[in-house]
Amino acid sequence: MRIRIVGAGAMGRGIAQWAASAGHTVELSDVRTEAVKAAVDFVRSMLERAVDKGRMSAGDCAAALERLVPLDDPWAQGPDVDLVIEAVREDLDTKAEVFGKLEQALPGSAVFATNTSSLSVTRIAASLKDPTRLAGLHFFNPVPLMKIVEIVPGAATRPGIPPALTELVESCGHRAVTVADTPGFLVNHAGRGLVTEALALLEESVADPAGIDRIARDVLGLRMGPFELMDLTGLDVTAAVIDSIWQGFRYEDRLRPSYLTPNRVAAGLHGRKTGQGWFAYGSEAPAPAAEAPVTGDADRPVFVVDTGTGATPGTGTGAVSGADALRAALTAAGAAVGSGPAPSADAVVLVPVWGTTVAAAVATLGLPAGRTFGVDPLPAAGRRRVLAVTPAADPSAARDARAVLARAADGEEAYAVSVVRDTAGSVAQRLLASVVSVAASIAERSLATPADIDLAVTAGLGYPVGPLAWGDRIGAARMLELQRALHATTGDPRHRPTRWLTERAQLGLPLTDPGTSPAACTTG
C-alpha cells in the first residue's frame, strides 16, 4: 500500500515509522520542508535505536527507511496513493483546507483518514465533494508503542472503509476498535470517569491529590493516580477535553467538570511541562511529602460492625460479609477483636461501608461517634487499607484505629493505611463506580461494543482490566447496589445507575455481554 501522510509533527512521524516498518511505502509531507527533514531524521534515529537494542535487524531498518519517501509538496499529484492520513493541527478549517487540496490532487479511489482526536469526523468530511471517502483513524502518542487505533466512521463514510482500515491497522501489529463519531470518541470519553470523580473527591476535601493517587494505585491497581496522570498529560489539555466531552454530550451529569480546573489552567499549573501542577517537578522541586507514619496503639481493642451493606465484592452468592472478612483478617494479625452485640467502652469501632457513610451508620445504629470509623471492603490490589473519619472523630482513637488496620499476620508485610474524610462509598469505590458507569453509558448508547470498550481502555489508558470486566469482577448486582447507594446518599445525578448496569444486574448477565438486539429477533 502507498500511504501519504500530511503533517510531519509528533503524530505524523510516529505514524510514518509505524507504517514504513510494517512494509508500506510512506510519502511523508508537510507545508514546512524543514519539518519533513526533521521527521525523517527522527524516524531514522528511532529505527537505528531499535537495531541497537536488538528489536530490529539492520536489513529491516534499511528497508523501512527505503520505503520512507520525503515529499516536498503535500498536494503533489499521486495516482498511486491508496490512503492519505492527515495529522495536522486540531482545527476544523485547517483540516478542511488540507482535504480540499488533496481531493483535487489525488484519485477518487484514495481513502482519506483524519487523525483528529477531538473534532467531528462528519464535519471534516462535509467539506469534501465526496464525503463518503473519509473516516477517522485516531492514533495515540507515541504511535509505535501505543498499540491501539480508533476507527471512526463519519455519518456518510462508505461501509467498506472501516473494515479496510481495521485490516490495515491489525496487519501492522496494532489493535483497532470501531467507535461512533461522538465527542472524545472512545478512549478519551472512557477516561473521563477516573479524572472527573477524582476532581469531585478533591472538591469535597475527602483527600488531597497525593492521597487519592495512593489509593488509586494501591487499592485499584492503576499504574498512575489520576492527578499524576493529569500532570503528565497537561491540565490545560485534560480540562479542555473534559469540557468538550461534557458539552458535546449536552451537559451529561456523569461527565460534569470541576470548578477547580479553570483557575489552575489560567495560572499555568499545567503539570510536568510547566514544572508545577498538582505536584512540583524539576531539579529545584521539593521532594514529595512522605506519608505520615503509623503512631497509634495497635493493641487497642477493636469492634467490627456488620451493617448488612458491606459484603466483600466479587465473591458470588453466599459471600462472606465485609465485616466477617475484616474480623478474620484482623484476628489473624493478632488484633484484639471484640465479640458480642456491642463494642466495649474503650474499643475503636470499624464499619465496612458500601456506597454509604460512616456518619449514617453512627446515627442509625447508635454507635459512639468519637471512636467509630469506616473501612473500605473493596479488595485491594496492594497492601493498603482505607480508614474514613467523620468530623466527630477523636484524633487519638483514629490513630489507634489506623495502627490496628496496619497490622498483618506473621511473615506478611504491614498494611499502609490511608486516612480520608467520610464520604459515601469512600475514595476507591467512587473512582471505580465512575469508571464503570461511564463505560456502561458508552455501551448503552451503542457507541462501541463492550469488547472494544475494554480493549481500548486497557491498551489506551493502561488500566489493569477493562472497565466492564472490572465491574464483572465485583458483580453486576453489587455494582448496582453501590451506585444506588451513592445516588441515594448524595442525591447527585452523576451517580445514577445506567440502564446497562441495571438490566444486567436484574437479568443475571455480565456487563461485558452485548445482549440480544431487537434486530436479532426479526431476522434469521
C-alpha positions in Angstrom: 0.0 0.0 0.0 1.1 3.6 -0.7 0.3 5.9 2.1 0.6 9.7 2.1 1.0 11.4 5.5 0.3 15.1 5.6 1.7 16.6 8.8 5.2 15.7 10.0 4.9 16.6 13.6 5.0 14.2 16.5 2.0 12.2 15.4 2.8 12.2 11.6 6.3 11.0 12.1 5.2 8.3 14.5 2.6 7.1 12.0 5.2 7.1 9.3 7.6 5.0 11.4 4.8 2.5 12.2 3.6 2.2 8.6 7.1 2.0 7.0 8.2 -0.6 9.5 5.2 -2.7 8.6 6.1 -2.8 4.9 4.2 0.1 3.4 5.5 2.8 1.2 5.1 6.1 3.0 5.1 9.6 1.5 5.8 12.0 4.4 4.9 15.6 3.7 4.3 18.9 5.4 3.9 22.5 4.3 7.3 23.1 6.1 10.0 21.3 4.3 12.3 21.5 7.3 9.7 19.6 9.3 9.8 16.7 6.8 13.6 16.6 7.1 13.5 16.6 10.9 10.8 13.9 10.9 12.8 11.6 8.6 15.9 12.1 10.8 13.8 11.3 13.8 12.4 8.1 12.3 15.9 7.1 11.3 17.2 7.6 14.8 14.3 5.5 16.2 14.8 2.6 13.8 18.6 2.6 14.4 17.9 2.6 18.2 15.7 -0.4 17.6 18.6 -2.1 15.8 21.0 -1.3 18.6 18.6 -2.8 21.2 18.1 -6.0 19.1 14.4 -5.3 18.4 15.0 -4.9 14.6 17.6 -6.3 12.1 19.8 -3.9 10.2 18.3 -5.2 7.0 14.7 -4.4 8.1 15.8 -1.0 9.3 17.4 -0.2 5.9 14.3 -1.5 4.0 11.9 0.6 6.2 14.0 3.8 5.5 14.0 3.0 1.8 10.2 2.9 1.9 10.0 6.3 3.6 9.7 8.9 0.8 10.1 12.6 1.8 7.7 14.8 -0.2 8.3 18.5 -0.8 4.7 19.2 -1.8 1.8 17.7 0.2 -0.5 18.5 -2.7 1.6 16.7 -5.4 -0.2 14.5 -7.9 -0.3 10.9 -6.6 -2.0 8.5 -8.9 -0.7 5.5 -6.9 -1.7 6.8 -3.5 -4.1 4.4 -1.7 -4.6 6.1 1.6 -4.0 9.6 3.0 -3.6 10.1 6.7 -3.9 13.7 7.8 -2.1 14.7 11.0 -2.1 18.5 11.1 -3.2 20.7 14.0 -6.6 20.3 15.6 -8.5 23.0 13.7 -11.6 22.3 11.6 -10.9 24.9 9.0 -7.3 23.8 8.6 -8.2 20.1 8.1 -11.0 21.0 5.7 -8.5 23.0 3.6 -6.0 20.1 3.6 -8.5 17.6 2.4 -9.9 20.0 -0.2 -6.5 20.3 -1.8 -5.9 16.6 -1.6 -9.2 15.9 -3.2 -8.0 17.9 -6.3 -4.6 16.2 -6.4 -5.4 12.5 -5.7 -7.6 9.9 -7.5 -11.1 9.2 -6.2 -10.0 5.7 -5.2 -7.7 7.1 -2.5 -9.2 6.8 1.0 -8.9 9.8 3.3 -8.3 9.4 7.0 -8.0 12.1 9.7 -6.1 11.6 12.9 -8.2 14.1 14.8 -8.6 13.4 18.4 -11.4 15.8 19.2 -13.1 17.1 16.1 -16.2 15.7 14.4 -15.2 13.4 11.6 -18.5 14.0 9.9 -18.0 17.8 9.9 -14.5 17.4 8.4 -15.9 15.1 5.7 -18.7 17.5 5.0 -16.3 20.0 3.4 -15.5 17.4 0.6 -17.2 16.9 -2.7 -17.2 13.2 -1.8 -17.7 12.9 2.0 -18.1 9.1 1.7 -14.3 8.6 1.3 -13.2 9.9 4.7 -13.1 8.3 8.1 -11.3 8.9 11.4 -8.1 7.0 12.1 -7.1 8.1 15.6 -3.6 7.0 16.8 -2.1 7.7 20.2 1.3 9.1 21.1 3.9 7.6 20.8 2.4 5.7 17.9 4.8 2.7 17.7 4.3 1.9 21.4 0.6 2.7 21.9 -0.8 -0.3 20.1 -4.4 0.9 19.8 -6.1 2.8 17.0 -9.7 4.2 16.9 -11.6 3.7 13.6 -14.2 6.4 13.4 -16.7 6.3 10.5 -18.5 9.6 9.8 -22.2 9.8 9.1 -21.5 9.5 5.4 -18.5 7.2 5.3 -18.7 4.3 2.9 -19.5 1.0 4.7 -16.4 -0.7 3.3 -13.9 1.8 4.6 -13.9 1.0 8.4 -13.3 -2.8 7.8 -10.5 -1.9 5.4 -8.8 0.4 7.9 -9.2 -2.2 10.6 -7.5 -4.8 8.4 -4.6 -2.3 7.7 -4.1 -1.4 11.4 -4.1 -5.0 12.6 -1.9 -6.2 9.8 0.6 -3.6 11.0 0.6 -5.1 14.6 -1.8 -2.7 16.3 -5.3 -3.3 17.6 -8.3 -1.5 16.1 -11.6 -0.5 17.7 -14.6 0.9 15.9 -16.3 3.8 17.6 -19.1 6.2 16.8 -18.3 9.8 15.8 -19.1 11.4 19.1 -17.2 13.7 21.4 -14.0 12.1 22.7 -14.5 9.0 20.6 -13.8 6.0 22.9 -10.6 6.3 24.9 -10.9 9.9 25.8 -14.6 9.5 26.7 -14.0 6.4 28.8 -11.1 8.1 30.6 -13.3 10.9 32.0 -14.7 8.6 34.6 -11.5 8.5 36.6 -10.4 12.1 36.5 -13.8 13.8 36.9 -14.5 11.7 40.0 -11.0 12.3 41.4 -11.6 16.1 41.0 -15.0 15.7 42.7 -13.4 14.0 45.7 -10.8 16.8 45.9 -13.6 19.4 45.7 -15.2 17.7 48.7 -11.9 17.6 50.6 -12.1 13.9 51.0 -8.3 13.6 50.5 -5.5 15.5 48.9 -4.2 14.7 45.4 -1.3 12.5 46.7 -3.7 10.6 49.0 -6.2 10.0 46.2 -3.4 8.8 43.9 -2.1 6.4 46.5 -5.5 4.8 46.8 -5.9 4.6 43.0 -2.6 2.8 42.7 -2.6 0.6 45.8 -6.3 -0.3 46.0 -7.4 -0.2 42.4 -4.1 -1.2 40.9 -3.7 1.7 38.5 -0.2 2.4 37.3 -0.7 6.1 37.8 -3.1 8.0 40.0 -5.5 10.5 38.4 -3.6 13.6 39.5 -0.2 12.1 38.3 -1.9 11.4 35.0 -3.3 14.9 34.7 0.2 16.3 35.3 1.6 14.0 32.7 -1.0 14.9 30.1 -1.1 18.6 31.0 -4.1 20.1 32.9 -4.7 22.5 30.0 -5.3 19.6 27.7 -7.2 17.5 30.2 -9.5 20.4 31.2 -10.2 21.2 27.6 -11.1 17.5 26.8 -13.4 17.3 29.9 -15.2 20.5 28.9 -15.5 19.4 25.3 -16.9 16.0 26.0 -19.3 17.3 28.7 -20.6 20.0 26.3 -20.8 17.5 23.4 -23.0 15.2 25.4 -25.3 18.1 26.3 -24.1 18.6 29.9 -24.4 15.0 31.0 -24.1 14.9 34.8 -21.9 11.8 34.7 -19.2 13.8 32.8 -19.5 17.1 34.8 -16.3 19.1 35.0 -14.8 20.5 38.2 -14.7 24.2 39.2 -11.1 23.6 40.3 -9.5 23.4 36.8 -10.1 26.8 35.1 -8.1 28.9 37.6 -5.3 26.3 37.7 -5.1 26.4 33.9 -5.1 30.2 33.9 -2.3 30.2 36.4 -0.1 27.9 34.3 -0.3 25.0 36.7 -0.4 22.5 33.8 1.9 19.8 35.3 5.2 18.4 34.1 5.6 20.7 31.1 5.4 23.9 33.3 7.2 22.5 36.3 4.2 22.7 38.6 0.8 21.1 38.5 -0.9 19.1 41.3 2.7 18.3 42.2 6.1 20.0 41.7 8.7 18.9 39.1 12.3 19.7 38.2 15.6 19.8 39.9 14.5 22.6 42.3 11.2 20.9 43.2 10.9 19.8 46.8 10.7 16.1 47.4 7.2 14.7 47.7 5.9 14.7 51.3 6.2 11.2 52.8 3.1 9.5 54.1 2.6 10.1 57.8 3.9 7.2 60.0 1.6 5.0 62.0 1.8 6.1 65.6 -1.3 4.7 67.4 -1.8 1.8 69.7 -2.1 -1.3 67.6 -3.2 -3.3 70.6 -6.3 -1.3 71.4 -9.5 -3.4 71.3 -11.4 -3.2 68.1 -15.1 -4.0 67.3 -16.2 -4.6 63.7 -19.9 -3.7 62.9 -21.8 -5.7 60.3 -24.3 -3.2 58.8 -25.5 -5.7 56.2 -24.2 -3.5 53.3 -20.5 -4.2 53.4 -20.3 -7.7 51.9 -16.9 -8.4 50.2 -17.5 -7.7 46.5 -16.9 -10.2 43.7 -17.2 -13.4 45.7 -20.6 -14.5 44.5 -23.7 -15.9 46.2 -23.1 -16.7 49.9 -20.1 -14.4 50.1 -18.6 -13.7 53.5 -19.7 -10.3 54.7 -17.2 -7.4 54.7 -17.4 -7.4 58.5 -16.6 -11.1 58.8 -13.7 -10.8 56.3 -12.2 -7.9 58.2 -12.7 -9.6 61.6 -10.9 -12.7 60.3 -8.0 -10.7 58.8 -7.5 -8.6 62.0 -7.7 -11.7 64.2 -5.1 -13.4 62.0 -2.9 -10.4 62.5 -3.2 -10.7 66.3 -5.5 -7.7 66.9 -7.8 -7.8 69.9 -11.1 -8.2 68.0 -14.2 -7.9 70.3 -17.3 -10.1 70.0 -20.8 -9.7 71.3 -23.7 -7.4 70.3 -22.0 -4.1 71.2 -18.5 -2.6 71.4 -16.7 -2.3 74.7 -16.3 1.1 76.3 -12.7 1.5 75.0 -12.8 -0.3 71.7 -12.5 1.5 68.4 -15.4 0.7 66.1 -14.9 -0.2 62.4 -17.7 -0.1 59.9 -17.3 -1.6 56.4 -19.3 0.8 54.2 -20.5 0.2 50.6 -21.8 3.3 49.0 -22.9 4.8 52.3 -21.3 7.0 55.0 -19.9 6.2 58.5 -22.0 9.1 59.8 -25.2 7.4 58.7 -24.1 4.2 60.5 -23.4 6.2 63.7 -26.9 7.8 63.5 -28.8 4.6 62.6 -27.0 2.1 64.9 -26.3 4.4 67.8 -22.6 3.9 67.6 -20.1 6.1 69.6 -19.3 9.0 67.2 -15.8 9.8 68.5 -14.4 6.3 68.0 -16.3 4.9 65.0 -14.6 4.8 61.6 -15.3 3.5 58.2 -13.3 0.9 56.3 -13.5 0.2 52.6 -14.2 -3.6 52.0 -13.2 -3.3 48.3 -10.4 -5.9 47.8 -7.1 -4.0 47.4 -4.6 -4.7 44.6 -1.8 -3.9 47.1 -1.1 -3.6 50.8 -3.3 -0.7 51.6 -6.4 -0.2 53.7 -8.5 3.0 53.8 -9.9 4.5 57.1 -12.7 7.1 56.9 -13.1 9.6 59.7 -16.1 11.8 60.4 -16.0 15.4 61.8 -16.8 13.9 65.2 -13.8 11.6 65.3 -11.5 11.6 68.3 -8.0 12.0 66.8 -6.4 9.7 69.3 -8.9 7.0 68.5 -8.3 7.5 64.8 -4.6 7.0 65.2 -5.3 3.8 67.2 -7.7 2.5 64.5 -5.1 3.2 61.9 -2.5 1.3 63.8 -4.9 -1.7 64.2 -5.6 -1.7 60.4 -1.8 -1.6 59.7 -1.3 -5.0 61.4 -0.6 -8.0 59.3 -0.2 -11.7 60.0 3.2 -13.1 60.9 5.5 -13.1 57.9 3.4 -10.6 55.9 4.1 -7.0 55.1 2.3 -4.5 57.2 -0.5 -2.5 55.6 -0.3 1.1 54.6 -3.4 2.9 55.8 -4.8 6.0 54.2 -7.0 8.3 56.3 -9.7 10.1 54.4 -12.8 12.2 55.2 -16.0 10.3 55.5 -17.8 10.2 52.2 -20.4 8.0 50.5 -18.5 4.9 49.4 -15.0 6.1 50.2 -12.4 7.0 47.5 -11.8 3.7 45.7 -15.5 2.8 45.5 -16.3 6.2 44.0 -13.5 6.1 41.5 -14.4 2.5 40.4 -18.1 3.3 40.2 -17.4 6.3 38.0 -15.1 4.3 35.7 -17.6 1.5 35.3 -20.5 3.9 34.9 -19.0 5.9 32.1 -18.0 2.8 30.2 -21.6 1.4 30.7 -23.1 4.6 29.3 -20.9 4.2 26.2 -22.1 0.6 25.8 -25.7 1.7 26.4 -25.6 4.3 23.6 -24.0 1.7 21.3 -21.0 4.0 20.7 -18.8 0.9 20.8 -19.1 -2.8 21.6 -18.3 -4.0 25.1 -15.3 -5.9 23.9 -13.9 -2.8 22.1 -14.5 -0.6 25.2 -12.5 -2.9 27.4 -9.7 -3.4 24.8 -9.4 0.4 24.1 -9.2 1.3 27.8 -6.7 -1.3 28.7 -4.5 -0.6 25.7 -5.0 3.2 25.6 -5.2 4.1 29.3 -3.2 1.2 30.8 -6.0 0.2 33.3 -5.3 -3.3 34.8 -8.6 -4.6 33.4 -11.3 -3.2 31.1 -14.0 -1.2 33.0 -16.8 -3.5 32.1 -14.8 -6.6 33.0 -13.8 -4.8 36.2 -17.4 -4.3 37.1 -18.0 -8.0 36.4 -15.2 -8.8 38.9 -17.2 -7.0 41.6 -20.5 -8.4 40.2 -23.3 -6.5 38.4 -25.6 -6.8 41.4 -23.0 -5.4 43.8 -22.1 -2.6 41.4 -25.8 -1.7 41.1 -26.1 -1.7 44.9 -23.1 0.5 45.1 -24.3 3.1 42.6 -27.8 3.1 44.0 -26.4 3.8 47.5 -24.1 6.5 46.2 -27.0 8.1 44.4 -29.4 7.9 47.4 -26.8 9.1 49.8 -25.5 12.1 47.9 -28.6 13.0 45.7 -26.1 13.7 42.9 -27.3 12.6 39.5 -23.7 11.8 38.4 -24.1 8.6 40.5 -27.4 7.4 39.0 -27.1 3.8 37.7 -27.1 3.3 33.9 -29.8 1.2 32.2 -26.9 -1.1 31.0 -25.9 -1.9 34.6 -29.5 -2.1 36.0 -30.7 -4.5 33.3 -27.7 -6.8 33.6 -27.9 -7.0 37.3 -31.7 -7.8 37.1 -31.2 -10.4 34.4 -28.0 -12.0 35.8 -26.0 -11.0 32.7 -22.3 -9.8 32.8 -21.6 -6.2 31.9 -19.4 -7.5 29.1 -22.4 -9.2 27.4 -23.7 -7.2 24.5 -27.1 -8.8 24.9 -29.8 -9.6 22.4 -30.6 -6.8 20.0 -34.2 -6.3 18.6 -32.7 -6.9 15.1 -31.6 -10.4 16.1 -35.2 -11.2 16.9 -36.6 -10.2 13.5 -34.1 -11.9 11.2 -32.7 -15.4 10.9 
